[in-house]
Amino acid sequence: PGGVGVATGSDAPQNAGVPVNFTATPSGGAGTFTYAWQFGDSASSTTQNPSHTYGVAGTYDVAVTVRDSAGCTASSSFAVTIN
């Protein structure tokens, strides 16, 4: 079984200039996990649970890919609304 990334952000709209916290909770898979976040505004992170601040209002498509030490991957995506 591969790593499964369950990604979450805040359900409520956030304000520009205020950090948004994200969480990736892998399940299954083998060994250690690596993370590749894309925040929809050209920014990225390799942290499991990053925080990101958006500077401009809009709706952003956020995605995370989780890879386990066996090379299996899983991805999750969702939209974040910034006021």
Secondary structure, DSSP 8 states (H G I E B T S, - for coil): ---EEEEE--SS-B-TTSEEE-EEEEES-SS-EEEEEE-SSS-EE--SS-EEE-SS-EEEEEEEEEEETTS-EEEEEEEEEE-
